[in-house]
Amino acid sequence: MNTTFAPQRPSGVPDTLRLQSRDTRTPVVDRIALHLGLWLLIWGSRTPRLTDDRERHARARRVGTANAAREHAYLREALLAPRP
């Protein structure tokens, strides 16, 4: 590229850096969009509970089912038992 034909600035500072009234605040809509995007990234990269530890999940489900069945059987026996 031949620089002798390029437009020359006396200060050498690009025009975008010489703006006098540059607003440095981020608009509310952009902040909300950034927070939503960050939340979606975190949510999308999470590890589901079932894939985290299948054995622990299966054991907890078996224990819960066994407890419910035992309570049901106890209540059934208590309600069906002959009364004196």
C-alpha positions, 0 to 999 in steps of 0.5 A: 500500500502506498501511504503517500496517497492516503489521507493524512491527519495532522495529529495522527490520532484516528477520528474515532478516538477524538470524539468529544461526547462519547457516552461510556454508559451501557444501555439498560437493554444491552445490560439485560441482554448480556445478563440473559446471555450469560445466564443461558450460557451457564444453564446450557453448560450445566451437568444434569443431575442424572448424568452426574451420578447415575448410581447415586440417583438409582439408589435414592430412587430405590430407597424412596420407593421402598420407604413408600411401600413400607409405609403403605403396607404398615398403614394397610395392616393398621387399618385392616387389623381387627379391633378388639 
